[in-house]
Amino acid sequence: VHRSNGFFILKEGWEYVFILAVAALVVATLGPGEWSLDGALGITDDLSGWSGFWLALIVGVGGAILQLAVFWRPSSVESSD
């Protein structure tokens, strides 16, 4: 959607979307940290590191594909009559 508009957000580019995706992958890879709700409640999991990275990547790309499949509306072509 944003690729044809260039990189920078000023022209509806893909810069902001890219930053959000990278930040989500970093948090999934490094884990929530001790200041998170998980850390405060003492909930531990094994979903940080490479398993968290791959899980976030697969769920993120799968969710994007599912969203496009459900909500994609091709632009209507107007006749020049």
RASULZI-V94078 format. One record per residue. N is the residue number from 1. RES is the residue in one small letter. PHI is phi in whole degrees, 0 to 359 (999 if undefined). NEAR is the number of other ideal C-beta (glycine too) atoms within 12 Angstrom. D_LAST is the distance of its C-alpha to the last C-alpha in Angstrom with 1 decimal. Layout:
# RASULZI-V94078
N|RES|PHI|NEAR|D_LAST  N|RES|PHI|NEAR|D_LAST
This chain:
# RASULZI-V94078
1|v|999|15|29.2  2|h|263|19|31.3  3|r|299|13|32.1  4|s|289|10|29.2  5|n|270|16|30.3  6|g|93|13|33.8  7|f|276|17|37.2  8|f|284|15|37.9  9|i|293|16|36.9  10|l|300|12|36.0  11|k|249|14|32.6  12|e|60|16|32.2  13|g|280|18|34.1  14|w|260|21|36.3  15|e|302|19|39.7  16|y|294|18|40.4  17|v|297|21|39.3  18|f|296|17|41.6  19|i|297|16|44.5  20|l|297|17|44.2  21|a|294|21|44.2  22|v|294|19|47.2  23|a|297|16|49.1  24|a|295|23|48.6  25|l|293|24|49.9  26|v|295|19|52.9  27|v|296|21|53.9  28|a|294|26|53.6  29|t|283|22|55.7  30|l|278|19|58.4  31|g|95|24|58.7  32|p|288|21|58.6  33|g|90|14|61.9  34|e|282|14|64.8  35|w|272|9|63.0  36|s|279|17|60.4  37|l|296|11|60.8  38|d|300|17|61.7  39|g|293|15|64.5  40|a|292|11|65.8  41|l|271|11|66.0  42|g|76|10|67.5  43|i|276|14|64.9  44|t|246|13|64.9  45|d|214|17|62.6  46|d|252|11|62.1  47|l|259|21|58.5  48|s|257|24|58.9  49|g|82|15|59.1  50|w|294|16|57.2  51|s|294|16|56.7  52|g|293|24|55.0  53|f|299|22|52.9  54|w|293|18|51.7  55|l|297|22|51.2  56|a|296|27|49.1  57|l|295|21|47.0  58|i|292|16|46.4  59|v|293|18|45.7  60|g|294|24|43.5  61|v|292|17|41.4  62|g|297|15|41.4  63|g|295|18|40.3  64|a|295|20|37.4  65|i|295|14|36.2  66|l|297|13|36.7  67|q|297|13|34.8  68|l|295|14|31.8  69|a|294|11|32.0  70|v|278|10|32.0  71|f|253|12|29.7  72|w|292|12|27.1  73|r|234|9|23.5  74|p|296|7|21.0  75|s|292|7|18.2  76|s|281|6|15.0  77|v|264|6|12.1  78|e|271|6|8.9  79|s|281|5|5.7  80|s|261|4|3.8  81|d|275|3|0.0
